[in-house]
Amino acid sequence: MPLGQEDLDQIRRLIREEVETRLSSGVVRYDLELRERMVRVEEELKHQRELMEQGFRLMEKRFEQIDKRFEQVDSRFEQIEKRFEQVDSRFEQLTIRIDRFMKWSFATTIAVGGLVVAAIKYL
C-alpha cells in the first residue's frame, strides 16, 4: 500500500516534533549542566579570592612585624652611634690633655736644663 501525501506529511510532522523535543530537552539539559558548572566555577573563584585576600592580610601583618624589627635595629644603631660619639669626644679630650702634658714636659725639661747649665757655668 503506497503512502499518500497526508501520510508523508504526518510522518514529517511527527519526526520534526520528535527531533525538536529531543533537541530542546538535550539543549536544556546541556544548558543546565553548563549553568551548574558555571556556578561551581564561580564559587571556587570566590573561595580562591577569599584565600588570596587572607594571604595578603597575613603578608601585610608579616611586613609590619619586619618593619618593627627594622625600627628596633635602627634605634640600636642610633644608640651605638651615640656611644661612638661619646668615645670620640673622650679621645679628643685625651688628645688635648696629652698635647698639654707634652708641652709642659718639654718646657719643664728646657727650663731645668737651662737652670742646670746656668748652675754649672756659675759654679
Contacts in CASP RR format, 6 or more apart in sequence:
PFRMAT RR
TARGET T0000
AUTHOR 0000-0000-0000
METHOD contacts of the structure
MODEL  1
MPLGQEDLDQIRRLIREEVETRLSSGVVRYDLELRERMVRVEEELKHQRE
LMEQGFRLMEKRFEQIDKRFEQVDSRFEQIEKRFEQVDSRFEQLTIRIDR
FMKWSFATTIAVGGLVVAAIKYL
3 11 0 8 1.000
END
